[in-house]
Amino acid sequence: MTLHLYFARKFLLRFLAIFGSFLALTVLTDAATLLGQFRDQNIGLTETLRLALLQAPSGVYQLMAMIVVLSSLLLFLGLSRSNELVATRAAGQSAFRTLAAPVASAVLIGALGVMVLNPLAATALRKFESDTGRYKSGAVSTFSLSRKGLWLRQGSPRGQTVIFAKRANYNGSRLLGVTFWEFTDNGRNQRRIEAEYAVLTPGAWSLGPGKFWVISDQLRVPDQTAHRFQQLTVPSDLTKTQIMDSFGDPTTVSIWDMPAFIRRLQSSGFATAAHRVHFQIELASPLLLAAMVMIGSAFSMRHARSGGTGRMILLTVTCGLGIYIFQNFAQILGSTGAIPVAAAAWGPPVAALMFAAALILHMEDG
């Protein structure tokens, strides 16, 4: 038991060191990118660092598999060089028993990442996108889903418009059962519009049959200002890409909120395959991290004096990158419906575990 705790502690220390290094590097890289992106807005170094800190957790979280494989590689290279692996083998420890503590630590890291880091990264990324959207356009456009339908808020120098729709098509460019509330820049309600549908065209919403009320006319009762129309155009700075990026990016939704969010997407008419695949991939991430530990150990458990350390490191990193790319490819196929969601999410971790176990057995027998 003491030996397992010793291996687990050494693995966790290396994981924390690499995780911190990746986080610092990501913050610096994002800050440099943001300084160039918003140089015209002159947002300042402090604000740039704040935005970089908001964006960095999401980027580092997506690299957890590579961080774990590097941690495993460093752990077993260090144990080989210090002859500690030789001592454990002489004491009767098999390779799989030696791996028990690091693998358990990786599973724990994966579980904590899903339960804690995922919600934090999603919240920070939503805040980042909201703040950068304000700097890019001078106004904020927000999107949300409720049990009753879809809510949009588009901003412009002319004021704000709040939009509610009972349903939408797969990319949010056609809304059904819509209501528009138009406000001035000081928050005063100007007009209410109800229509059967609204279609997003370049620079405007094109509304179908409906009715609008002029709320800003203080001299008349709103019902007296009602007008029916067959076609009406409402200016808009929104694009299909903005709507899809808002609802289509699963990384901005916490794992705890994902099931309810998927149900709301379905009821509103949006495609949910990408979110369902992402949710299952998050649940499978502890399994993937366990496989990464085994892959990191497979090439580095040899005695250091046998040579070929550089080649072993290269093979480990190559295998880790291969599995990472394989998982992303499977996620794309699952999101498009080319393969089942379960296969896209759980296939790569299971395949990686089987590959790592076969590799360790081959190294042991060889």
N, C-alpha and C positions, 0 to 999 in steps of 0.2 A: 504493500500500500504506500509506504514511504517513497519507494522508487517511482511509482506512478505519479504521486504528487510532485516529485522533483521534476519529472519530464513535463508535466502540465504547467508548472511554474515557468520553466525555461521557454516553453512554447508561447505562453501568454505574454511574457516579457518581450519576446521577439515580435510577436504580433502587434503589441502596442507601439513598439518603436517604429515598425514599418508603416503602421496605420497613421501615426503622427507625422511621419515624413511625407507620406502621400498627401495628407491633409494640408500641411504647410506648403508643399509644392503646388497643389491645386489652388490654394488661396492666392499665391503669388502669380500664378499663370492667369487665373481669372481676373485678378486686379489689373494686370498689364493689358489684358484684352479689353476690359471695361474702360480703362483710361483712354485707349484709342477709339473705342466705340462712341464714348460720350464726351470727347474733347471739346465739341462745340457747345455743350451745355455747361462746361466748366463746373462739374459737380464737386470737385475737390478730392483730396486723398482720403480723408476720413470717410466720406460717403462711399467712395470707391471700395475701400476695404470692407465696409459694412455690407455692400452688395456682394462682394466676393465671398464673404463669410456666409451669406445666405445661400449662395449657389454651390459652394464647395461640398457640403455634406451629401448632397444628392450624387455628385460626381464620384466621390470617394466610396459611397455605399455601393454603387454599381461595379466597383473594382474590388469588392470584398473577396471574390474568388481568387484573383491574382495575388492579393495581399496574403491570403492564407497559404497559397502554394509557395510563395517566397519565404514565409515564416517557417514552414515545414522544411524547406530546403536548407535554410540557415541553421535550424535546430539540429538536423541530423548530420550536416557537415561538421558542425561544432562537436557533436558527440563522437563522430568518427575520428576527428583529429586529436581529441583528448583521450582516445582509447576507451571511453565509457561504454560504447556499444560492444566492444570486445569483451569487457567485463560482464555486461549483462548477458551476452551470448554464453560466456563461460559458466554463468550461474544458471543456465538452463532456460533463459528467456527466448522465446521465439520472436520472429519479426512482428507477428500480429499482436502478441502480448505487449511488445515494446510500443506499438502504435496505439494501444488502447487509450492511454491518457491524452495524447495529442488529438486523437480523433474525437474523444468525448469533449475536449475543450473546444474543438472546432464546431461541434454540434451545438454546444452551449452558446458560442459566439453567434452562430447563425440564428438561434432562437431569440437571443437578446436583440440582434440586429433587426429581425422581423418585428418584434414587439415594441422596441423602443426607438431604434435609429430610423427605421422606416417612417413612422409618423413624424418624427422631428424633421427629417429630410424633406418630406412632402410638404409640411407646413412652411418650412423655410423657402422651398422652391416656389410655392404659391406667392409668398410675400415678395420674393425676388422678381417674379414675372409681373406682379402688380406694380411694383416701384419702377422697374425699367420701362413698363408700358407707359407710365406717366411721363417719364423723361423723353420717350420717343415721340409721343403724340401730343403731349401737353394736356391730355385728359385721360381718364381711366375708363376702360370698358371691362365689365365684369360679367361673369356667367355663373349660373347656379341651377341646380335641379331641386324640385320639391316633389312631394307626393302628388300634387295636382297638375304639375307641368313644368315647363321650362321658363326660366327668368333670364333676361339679358338687360344689361345697362350699358348704353353707348354714350360716350362723352365727346364733346366738341366745344370749340370756343363759343358756339351759339347757346349752349346749355346742355342739359342731360335729357335722355329719353329712356324710360323704363318700359321694357317689353315683356309681356307674358304670353305664352303659347301653350295650348293644351297638348299639342303633338308637333313633331317635326320629322323631316326626312332624315336619312342616314348622316348627312353632313351639315344639317342645320340651316341650309339655304332656303328651305321652304317650310314655313310655319303654318299651322292650322289652328283656328279658333284663337286669334290674336287680339290683344289689347295693348295699345300704346298710350303712355302718359308722357306728355312733353312738359319739361320744366325749363325756366329761365336759368341763367347762371347764378342767380341769387336764391334759387329754390322755389320760385313761385310757379304754380301749376298753370299752364297755358291752354292745353288742349288734351282731350281724351278721344281716342279713336278705337273703334271696334270693327273688326273685319273677319271675313270667313278665312282668308289666307293672306300671307305676305311672302313675297319672293325676293330674295336678296339679289340685286343687280349691281353692277359697278357704280358705287357712289350713292345708292339709294335703296330703300325698300319699296317694292311695288305691291300695293294692297289691292285686294279684290273687293267684292261687294261688301258694303258696311255702312257705318254711321260715325260721325264725329261731333263732339260738343266743344264749343269755345268757352273754356272755364274762365279765361282772363277778362271776359266782358262783365264788369261789375254792375252794369246798368240793366242786365237782363238775367232772368232765371236760366240756368244751364239748359233746361229742356227747350227753351225758346230759341236757343242757338244751335239746335241739332240740325245736321244736314246729312242727307243720304248721298252715297256716291257708288259708282260702279268701278271706278279706278281712281287711285290716289297714290301719290309719290311722297315718301318721307326721306329726306336726306340722311345718309348714314356713312360713317367712316369704317364700318365693319367690313371684313372680307370673309370668304368661306374658310380661308386658311386660319384666320384668328379663331373662328368658332371651333373648327376641328382641333386646333392646337389646344384649346381650353378643355374641351370634353374628350379629346382623343389621346391626351397624354396621361397614362395611368400613374406615372411617377409623382404626380401632384396630388394623388388621393391616398390617404392613410390606409394601411392594411385593415385597420379596424372599421373604417367607413366603406371599404370596397364592396362588400355584399349588398348593402343598402343602395350604394351608388349604382351598382349594376342593375338592380331592380328598377331604379328610377330611370336609367337610360333606356331599358327595355320598354317601360310604360310610355316614355316620351318618343319612342320611335327610332332611337339611335342604335347603331351597330354596337354590340358588346363583346365581340370575340377578343379584341385586343385587351380589354380589361379582365376578362375571364382568364386568359392565358397568363397575364401578369400576376393575377392573384394566386394562381396555382404555382407559378414559378417562385413567388415569395414563400409559399408554404414548403416548397421543395428545396429551398436554399440551404437549410442545415445539412441535408443529404449531399448536396453538391460540395459544400465546404469540407465535409468528411472525406469525400472522394479526392479533393484537392490535397488534403494532408497526405493521403496514401500515395498520390502521384509524386508529391514533393519528396517523400521518403524513399520511393522505389529506386531512384537513381543516386541517392546520397547516403544510403546505409552501408555502402561498401567501405572497406578500410581505406583511410586517406593515403596510405603508402602504396596502394595498388595503382595510383596514378589516374589520369584522365578526368580530373576534377572539373576542368573547364568544359569538357565535352558533356559531362553529366549535368552541369548547370544549364548548358544550352538545351539539352534534351528535355530537362524538367520544364524550363520556361516555354519551350515550343509546345510540349504536351498541354501545359496549362492554357496557353493562348488558343490552341486548337479546340479544347473543350469549351472555352469561353466563346469562341466564334461559332462553334457547333450549336451551343445553346441559343445564341442570338438568331442564328439561321432558323432553328426550330421555332423560336418565338414568332418570327416573321411568317412562317408557314402556318402556324396556329392562328395568328391574327387575321390572316386572309381566308381561313377556313379550308386550307389545302390538306391539313391533317387534323385529327381530333385534338381538343384542348389538353386532355390528359397526356397524350403522347408528346405534345410539344413541351409541356411543363415538366413531366416526370421522366421522359425518355432520356434526355442528356445526363441527369444525375445518376440514374440507374446504370446507364452505359458506362459512365465514367468510373463508377464503383467497380463494376465487373472488369473493366480494363485495368484499373489500378491493382485489384486483387490478383489478376492473372500475371501482371508485371512483377509484383512482389514474389509470387510463387516461382516465377521463372528465374528471378535473381537469386532466390534462396537455393533453388535446385542447381542453378548454374554455377 
